[in-house]
Amino acid sequence: MISNIAEDEDKWLAEGIAGIQHNAFYMHRSVDSNNLREVLKYSAQMLSELRTSRLSPHKYYELYMRAFDELRKLEIFFKDESRHGCSIIDLYELVQHAGNILPRLYLLCTVGSVYIKSKEAPPKDVLKDLVEMCRGIQHPIRGLFLRSYLSQVSRDKLPDIGSDYEGDADTVMDAVEFVLQNFTEMNKLWVRMQHQGPGRAKEKQEKERSELRDLVGKNLHVLSQIEGIDLEMYKDTVLPRVLEQVVNCKDELAQYYLMDCIIQVFPDEYHLQTLETLLGACPQLQPTVDIKTVLSQLMERLSNYAASSAEVLPDFLQVEAFAKLSSAIGKVIEAQVDMPVVGAITLYVSLLTFTLRVHPDRLDYVDQVLGACVKKLCGKPKLEDSKATKQIVALLSAPLEKYNDIVTALTLSNYPRVMDHLDNGTNKIMAMVIIQSIMKNSTCISTADKVEALFELIKGLIKDLDGFPVDELDEEDFKDEQNSVARLIHMFYNDDPEEMLKIICTVKKHIMTGGLRRLPFTVPPLIFSALRLVRRLQGQEGDVVGEEEPATPKKIFQLLNQTIEALSSVPSPELALRLYLQCAEAANDCDLEPVAYEFFTQAFILYEEEIADSKAQVTAIHLIIGTLQRMNVFGVENRDTLTHKATGYSAKLLKKPDQCRAVYACSHLFWVDDQDGIKDGERVMLCLKRALRIANAAQQMATVARGSSGPVILFVEILNKYIYFFEKGNSQVTSSAIQGLIELITSEMQSESTTPDPPSDAFFASTMRYIQFQKQKGGAMGEKYDSIKA
């Protein structure tokens, strides 16, 4: 059916074009022979093809353009009086004798154009006559194209200031009146198109009307080009008349398009000065009109205008642009009760963007916009519409992007209230946006109150929100979120220790409510932030009397102990052990022996009771040994207890090689190379000999298990320890002991039962080269090495 109609239209169009071409041919012949009567006859017959009602607007436009091209040539003939011998006044009368009204009016407009150009009559009289005569065509499509032709031929002949056709003082008003009248009539025809013909599909009608909208809109463009229209005339005449037509037509398509045209074609400064009038029309439009897009475009234009020059900003304040826009948006939302939430939020996003660009210093305006948004969302369930939530994210992101400072956003009382209306997933997205803004701008959050407010904003990442269990999260997403929170904690800082301690307590309060899965991510940054404060307070002693309990290392260490204990329920013993050791080292630097001892005690308890994996045990014991070696706060008794524990656990590791390495590492606990450090050569030697025995046992076990002894790498490592302590001046480590160990390694390597191991061979060869190098260097150290045969 549709294809048949399309074929019929193509056939009718072809017939119409053929008719135009046929009559145009004879018209040209008559023009060449200067036969005016025949010219008028054939031109009228040619234009009669435009009387058809069978074509769609698209096809009719093709036919009209063929006729339009011929009319331009006809106009040239009419201009040359010497060819047709008829005065322009007589010609103007003559063409009105054409039989059919449509050809008559096309010819009248063509001659009228020449008549105005001749200046034999005032342009306003001719224009008024033409615009009135065109009322004779009331068929929507034919009438629109006829009036479009009138607009086309007259646009360069309007009596405007500075034009060739400028008349008396009221000349501009005449031009405006002509264009407005033509616009009004064209709009009526355009609106009437929707009622044309019975039973036509509404969708098709709307499509056809949409194709013709530019014919109507061109009138507004012509108006905007009239030089004589100043602000006063625009304010008093042009805008009220146009808006009256827009409101009265009560047609959704026309109202949306014409409001958009007004905003696009007239100057920004005119919009600013007539804001009240323009906005007053918005609530009067049909409820189905997409007014949010219209207002958004208006605010965008005004924003760009404000950004173009600082000189125009006082004008915005003078006309109270924000208050008028805010009021208008409220009235539109109130008038359009069926407007979806996303539409209202889009309007607020545009208003906020306008506010941030025009009044960036007015935070009360920003908060007012957010408050209006909260009011709209009040009483509604949490948003789950993706378009609406996307707009909310845009609304909340705008202040962050403008001020590059979350601290400013934290002063907006309605900011968290808007976030509360987001669904849990989008709440997290917005929280990530906030954190990224802080990281990007290196924003320092410097008070506990601001931290409290910030955690309220990002609570979706800090704890499980109602009805959204953490188990449903993708593991990678969860890690990314928690790592972002961890980075954020490092951005909290204040030079005042008291305030910094309050910040730390605030962070602790929030992260402890986050559930066990989050603690391994959020506790470490809190611990290190607190340790940074401890090092600033180093050397301060206990309790100072005052109104508030001061921030002291002891007090902070108590808080740290409680915080790390929470990790034991995760369980995350390896992490807790590392943190206990970090705290012990900080307590050592603060000269707090009991505190340091307590942290070591907790670390050993964790090692004994929680760490069962053999690899984790090896890592843990080496961490304990390394930390204990750097401690200088302990008295003899406490140090002996801890070193005894460390060496005992080292010897109890599962694998012999691990035992050996841990035991020889313990030798450093008895020889600290500081001025006041412990130097117990005997116990160093005991550790090294014990390590040798374990290495021998490892070799024997390898022989029993595999029939060949294992590599000699452990012996080479112990040899290097011997050399280290030998150079440091440990009298228990003699050159003969080193010589004996070298010979042991050499014989083991030459043994047929030893498994070849290139790395061990290379390590031993490198050690031998080092001994040789020290001998050749000479001096006191060279003499010590003389008796060793490398």
SENUSE-631266 format. One line per 4 residues: their letters; for each residue x, y, z of C-alpha. Coordinates in steps of 0.5 Angstrom, whole numbers, plus 500, padded with zeros to 3 digits. Last residue first. Example, Ala and Ser with C-alpha at 12.3 -4.5 7.8 and 13.67 -1.06 7.14 Angstrom:
BEGIN
sa> 527 498 514 | 525 491 516
//
This chain:
BEGIN
akis> 683 463 597 | 688 462 603 | 686 466 609 | 692 468 613
dyke> 693 474 609 | 686 476 610 | 687 480 617 | 693 484 613
gmag> 689 486 608 | 684 489 612 | 690 493 616 | 693 495 609
gkqk> 693 491 603 | 688 492 597 | 691 485 594 | 688 481 600
qfqi> 681 485 600 | 681 483 593 | 683 475 594 | 677 475 599
yrmt> 672 478 594 | 674 474 589 | 673 468 593 | 666 470 595
saff> 665 471 587 | 667 464 586 | 662 462 592 | 656 465 589
adsp> 658 463 582 | 658 455 584 | 652 456 588 | 648 459 582
pdpt> 651 453 577 | 648 448 582 | 651 441 581 | 648 436 586
tses> 653 433 591 | 655 426 591 | 661 426 587 | 664 431 592
qmes> 668 436 589 | 663 441 591 | 663 438 598 | 670 439 599
tile> 671 446 597 | 665 448 601 | 669 444 607 | 675 448 605
ilgq> 672 455 605 | 669 453 612 | 676 451 615 | 679 457 612
iass> 673 462 615 | 674 459 622 | 682 459 621 | 681 467 620
tvqs> 677 468 626 | 670 469 628 | 670 470 635 | 674 476 635
ngke> 668 480 632 | 672 486 628 | 667 488 623 | 671 485 618
ffyi> 670 478 621 | 663 479 622 | 662 480 615 | 666 474 613
yknl> 663 469 617 | 656 472 614 | 659 471 607 | 661 464 609
ievf> 654 462 612 | 651 464 605 | 656 459 602 | 654 454 606
livp> 647 455 605 | 649 455 597 | 652 448 598 | 647 444 593
gssg> 644 438 596 | 647 431 597 | 645 426 593 | 641 419 594
ravt> 635 423 594 | 632 422 601 | 638 420 605 | 643 425 601
amqq> 638 431 602 | 637 429 609 | 645 429 610 | 645 436 606
aana> 640 439 611 | 643 436 617 | 649 440 615 | 646 446 614
irla> 643 446 620 | 649 445 624 | 652 451 620 | 646 455 622
rklc> 648 453 629 | 655 455 628 | 653 462 626 | 648 463 632
lmvr> 653 461 637 | 658 465 633 | 654 471 634 | 653 469 641
egdk> 660 469 643 | 661 476 639 | 656 480 643 | 656 487 640
igdq> 650 491 643 | 650 498 640 | 652 504 643 | 656 507 637
ddvw> 652 503 632 | 654 496 628 | 649 492 632 | 652 485 633
flhs> 647 480 638 | 641 481 633 | 645 480 627 | 646 473 629
cayv> 639 472 628 | 640 472 620 | 644 466 621 | 638 462 625
arcq> 633 465 620 | 637 462 614 | 638 455 617 | 631 454 619
dpkk> 629 456 612 | 634 451 609 | 631 446 614 | 624 447 612
llka> 619 447 617 | 621 453 622 | 623 451 629 | 630 454 629
sygt> 627 461 627 | 622 460 633 | 627 459 638 | 632 465 635
akht> 626 470 635 | 624 468 642 | 631 468 645 | 632 475 642
ltdr> 625 478 645 | 627 475 652 | 634 478 651 | 632 484 649
nevg> 627 485 655 | 632 483 660 | 638 487 657 | 634 494 657
fvnm> 630 495 650 | 630 502 647 | 635 500 641 | 631 497 636
rqlt> 634 496 629 | 635 488 630 | 628 487 633 | 625 490 626
giil> 630 485 622 | 628 479 626 | 621 480 626 | 621 481 619
hiat> 625 475 618 | 620 471 622 | 614 474 619 | 617 472 612
vqak> 619 465 614 | 612 464 617 | 608 466 611 | 612 461 607
sdai> 610 455 612 | 603 457 613 | 600 457 620 | 600 464 622
eeey> 595 465 627 | 597 463 634 | 604 463 635 | 606 469 630
lifa> 600 473 632 | 602 472 639 | 609 474 637 | 607 480 634
qtff> 603 482 640 | 609 481 644 | 613 486 640 | 607 491 640
eyav> 607 490 648 | 615 491 648 | 615 497 644 | 610 500 649
peld> 614 498 655 | 620 501 652 | 617 508 650 | 623 512 647
cdna> 619 515 642 | 624 512 636 | 623 505 639 | 615 507 639
aeac> 616 508 632 | 619 501 631 | 614 498 635 | 608 501 631
qlyl> 611 498 625 | 612 492 628 | 605 491 630 | 603 494 623
rlal> 607 488 620 | 604 483 625 | 597 485 623 | 598 484 615
epsp> 600 477 616 | 595 476 621 | 589 478 617 | 583 474 620
vssl> 578 479 619 | 577 478 627 | 585 479 628 | 584 486 624
aeit> 580 489 629 | 587 488 634 | 590 493 629 | 585 499 631
qnll> 586 497 639 | 593 498 638 | 593 504 634 | 589 508 639
qfik> 593 506 645 | 599 508 641 | 596 515 640 | 595 516 647
kpta> 602 514 648 | 605 519 643 | 601 525 646 | 595 529 643
peee> 593 533 649 | 587 531 653 | 583 538 653 | 582 543 658
gvvd> 590 542 661 | 594 538 665 | 600 534 660 | 600 527 660
geqg> 606 523 658 | 612 526 655 | 614 529 648 | 620 526 645
qlrr> 617 525 638 | 610 529 637 | 612 529 629 | 614 522 629
vlrl> 607 520 632 | 603 524 627 | 606 520 622 | 605 514 626
asfi> 597 516 626 | 597 517 618 | 601 510 618 | 596 507 622
lppv> 590 510 618 | 593 508 611 | 594 500 614 | 587 500 617
tfpl> 583 502 610 | 585 496 606 | 585 490 611 | 579 493 614
rrlg> 574 493 608 | 572 485 608 | 571 485 616 | 565 490 615
gtmi> 566 498 614 | 563 500 621 | 571 500 624 | 572 505 618
hkkv> 568 510 620 | 570 511 628 | 577 510 626 | 577 516 621
tcii> 574 520 626 | 579 518 631 | 585 520 626 | 581 527 624
klme> 581 528 632 | 588 526 633 | 590 531 627 | 586 537 630
epdd> 590 536 637 | 597 535 633 | 596 542 629 | 599 542 622
nyfm> 593 538 619 | 592 533 614 | 587 528 611 | 590 526 604
hilr> 593 520 606 | 586 517 608 | 584 518 600 | 589 513 598
avsn> 586 508 602 | 579 510 600 | 581 509 593 | 584 502 595
qedk> 577 500 597 | 574 502 591 | 579 499 586 | 579 492 591
fdee> 571 492 590 | 571 493 583 | 576 487 582 | 572 483 587
dled> 565 484 583 | 560 486 588 | 554 482 590 | 558 480 597
vpfg> 558 487 599 | 551 486 601 | 546 492 598 | 540 492 602
dldk> 542 498 606 | 549 500 605 | 555 496 606 | 560 501 609
ilgk> 566 506 607 | 564 506 599 | 557 508 600 | 559 512 606
ilef> 562 517 601 | 558 523 602 | 558 522 610 | 565 520 610
laev> 566 527 607 | 562 531 612 | 566 527 618 | 573 529 614
kdat> 570 536 614 | 569 536 621 | 575 533 623 | 579 539 620
sict> 584 539 614 | 582 536 608 | 588 537 603 | 586 537 596
snkm> 591 534 591 | 587 537 585 | 587 530 582 | 586 526 588
isqi> 581 530 591 | 577 530 584 | 578 522 584 | 575 521 591
ivma> 569 525 589 | 568 521 583 | 569 515 587 | 563 517 591
mikn> 559 519 585 | 560 512 583 | 558 509 589 | 552 513 590
tgnd> 550 510 583 | 550 503 585 | 547 504 592 | 541 508 588
lhdm> 541 516 589 | 537 520 593 | 541 520 599 | 546 524 594
vrpy> 542 530 594 | 541 530 601 | 549 530 601 | 550 536 597
nslt> 544 540 600 | 548 543 606 | 553 546 601 | 560 547 605
latv> 563 540 603 | 562 542 596 | 568 548 598 | 572 543 601
idny> 571 538 595 | 576 543 591 | 577 544 584 | 572 549 584
kelp> 568 548 578 | 569 541 577 | 567 539 584 | 561 544 583
asll> 559 540 577 | 560 533 579 | 553 533 583 | 549 535 578
aviq> 552 531 573 | 552 525 578 | 544 527 578 | 543 527 571
ktak> 546 520 570 | 542 518 576 | 536 520 572 | 538 517 565
sdel> 539 510 569 | 532 510 572 | 534 507 579 | 532 513 583
kpkg> 531 512 590 | 523 512 592 | 520 519 591 | 518 523 598
clkk> 523 528 596 | 526 528 589 | 523 535 587 | 525 538 594
vcag> 532 535 593 | 533 538 587 | 530 545 589 | 535 544 595
lvqd> 541 543 590 | 539 549 586 | 539 553 593 | 546 550 595
vydl> 549 553 588 | 545 560 589 | 548 560 596 | 555 558 594
rdph> 555 565 590 | 562 566 588 | 561 562 581 | 556 567 579
vrlt> 555 567 572 | 559 560 570 | 557 556 576 | 550 559 576
ftll> 549 557 569 | 552 550 570 | 547 550 576 | 541 552 572
svyl> 543 547 566 | 543 541 572 | 537 544 575 | 533 543 568
tiag> 536 536 567 | 533 534 574 | 526 536 572 | 527 532 566
vvpm> 529 526 569 | 524 526 574 | 519 526 569 | 514 531 567
dvqa> 507 529 568 | 505 535 573 | 508 540 568 | 505 547 571
eivk> 509 545 577 | 516 544 573 | 515 550 569 | 513 554 575
gias> 520 552 579 | 524 553 572 | 521 560 572 | 523 562 579
slka> 530 559 578 | 531 563 571 | 528 569 574 | 532 569 581
faev> 539 567 577 | 538 573 572 | 537 578 577 | 536 584 572
qlfd> 542 588 575 | 546 582 577 | 546 579 570 | 548 586 567
plve> 553 587 572 | 556 580 569 | 557 584 562 | 564 587 563
assa> 567 580 565 | 566 578 557 | 565 572 553 | 563 567 560
ayns> 557 571 561 | 555 570 554 | 557 563 554 | 552 562 560
lrem> 547 566 557 | 547 561 551 | 547 555 556 | 541 558 560
lqsl> 537 559 553 | 539 552 551 | 537 549 557 | 530 552 557
vtki> 529 550 551 | 531 543 552 | 527 543 559 | 521 545 555
dvtp> 520 539 551 | 513 541 550 | 508 536 552 | 505 540 558
qlqp> 503 545 552 | 506 552 553 | 503 557 558 | 509 555 563
cagl> 514 557 558 | 511 564 556 | 513 568 563 | 520 566 561
ltel> 521 570 555 | 518 576 558 | 522 575 565 | 528 574 561
tqlh> 527 581 556 | 534 584 558 | 538 578 558 | 535 575 552
yedp> 536 582 548 | 544 581 550 | 544 574 547 | 542 576 540
fvqi> 536 573 537 | 536 567 532 | 538 561 537 | 533 563 543
icdm> 527 565 538 | 528 559 534 | 528 554 540 | 521 557 542
lyyq> 519 557 535 | 521 549 535 | 518 547 541 | 511 551 540
aled> 510 549 533 | 511 542 535 | 507 542 541 | 501 546 538
kcnv> 497 551 542 | 497 556 537 | 496 562 542 | 503 561 546
vqel> 507 561 540 | 503 567 537 | 503 571 543 | 510 570 544
vrpl> 512 573 537 | 508 579 538 | 511 580 545 | 518 579 542
vtdk> 517 584 537 | 513 589 540 | 516 592 547 | 522 588 548
ymel> 524 588 541 | 523 595 540 | 526 597 546 | 532 593 545
dige> 533 596 538 | 530 593 531 | 533 598 526 | 538 593 523
iqsl> 533 588 521 | 537 581 521 | 533 578 527 | 527 579 524
vhln> 529 575 517 | 531 570 522 | 524 570 525 | 521 569 518
kgvl> 526 563 517 | 523 559 522 | 516 558 518 | 519 555 512
drle> 524 552 517 | 518 548 520 | 516 545 513 | 520 538 514
srek> 517 538 521 | 510 538 518 | 511 532 514 | 514 528 520
eqke> 508 530 524 | 503 528 519 | 506 521 518 | 506 520 525
karg> 499 522 526 | 497 517 520 | 492 520 515 | 485 519 517
pgqh> 481 525 514 | 485 530 510 | 489 536 513 | 488 537 521
qmrv> 495 537 522 | 497 542 517 | 493 547 521 | 499 548 525
wlkn> 503 550 519 | 498 555 516 | 497 558 522 | 505 559 523
metf> 505 562 516 | 499 567 517 | 503 569 524 | 510 570 520
nqlv> 507 574 514 | 504 579 519 | 510 579 523 | 515 580 517
feva> 510 586 515 | 509 589 521 | 517 589 522 | 518 592 516
dmvt> 513 597 517 | 516 599 524 | 523 600 521 | 520 605 517
dadg> 517 609 522 | 521 615 522 | 520 616 514 | 523 611 508
eyds> 529 607 508 | 528 603 501 | 536 603 499 | 537 600 506
gidp> 541 604 512 | 535 603 517 | 530 598 514 | 525 599 509
lkdr> 525 591 507 | 527 590 500 | 532 585 501 | 527 580 505
svqs> 522 581 499 | 523 576 494 | 524 570 500 | 519 572 504
lysr> 514 572 498 | 516 566 496 | 515 563 503 | 508 566 503
lflg> 507 562 497 | 510 556 500 | 506 556 506 | 500 557 502
riph> 500 551 498 | 502 547 504 | 497 549 508 | 491 551 503
qigr> 489 558 505 | 491 561 499 | 487 568 499 | 491 571 505
cmev> 496 572 500 | 493 579 498 | 494 581 505 | 502 580 505
ldkl> 502 583 498 | 498 589 499 | 502 591 506 | 509 590 502
vdkp> 506 594 496 | 504 600 501 | 511 599 506 | 515 599 500
paek> 513 606 498 | 511 607 490 | 515 608 484 | 521 606 488
skiy> 523 601 482 | 525 596 487 | 519 596 490 | 515 595 484
vsgv> 520 589 482 | 519 585 488 | 511 587 487 | 512 584 480
tcll> 514 577 483 | 509 577 488 | 504 579 483 | 506 573 479
ylrp> 506 568 485 | 499 571 487 | 496 570 480 | 499 563 479
ling> 495 561 486 | 489 565 484 | 487 562 478 | 485 566 472
ahqv> 491 571 471 | 488 578 471 | 492 581 477 | 498 580 473
leyl> 495 587 469 | 495 591 475 | 502 590 477 | 504 591 470
diis> 500 597 469 | 504 600 475 | 511 597 472 | 510 601 466
cghr> 509 596 460 | 513 596 454 | 515 589 454 | 523 590 452
sedk> 524 597 454 | 521 596 461 | 526 591 463 | 525 589 470
ffie> 519 584 468 | 524 580 464 | 529 579 470 | 523 577 474
lkrl> 521 572 469 | 528 569 470 | 527 569 478 | 520 566 476
edfa> 523 560 472 | 528 558 478 | 522 558 483 | 518 554 479
rmyl> 523 548 479 | 524 549 486 | 516 549 487 | 516 542 484
eyyk> 522 539 489 | 518 542 495 | 512 539 493 | 515 532 493
hpsl> 518 533 500 | 511 537 502 | 507 530 500 | 504 531 493
rstr> 497 530 491 | 494 537 493 | 496 540 486 | 496 548 485
lesl> 503 548 484 | 502 546 476 | 498 552 475 | 505 556 476
mqas> 507 554 469 | 500 556 466 | 500 563 469 | 508 563 466
yklv> 505 561 459 | 499 566 459 | 504 572 462 | 509 571 457
erln> 504 570 451 | 501 577 453 | 508 580 454 | 511 578 447
nsdv> 518 580 448 | 520 575 442 | 525 572 447 | 521 573 453
srhm> 515 569 449 | 520 563 447 | 522 563 454 | 515 562 456
yfan> 514 557 451 | 519 553 454 | 517 554 461 | 510 552 459
hqig> 513 545 457 | 518 545 463 | 513 546 468 | 508 541 465
aige> 514 536 465 | 515 538 473 | 508 536 475 | 507 530 471
alwk> 514 527 474 | 511 529 481 | 505 526 480 | 508 519 478
dede> 513 520 484 | 507 521 488 | 503 515 485 | 510 510 486
ains> 510 513 493 | 503 511 494 | 504 504 491 | 510 503 496
im> 505 505 502 | 500 500 500
//
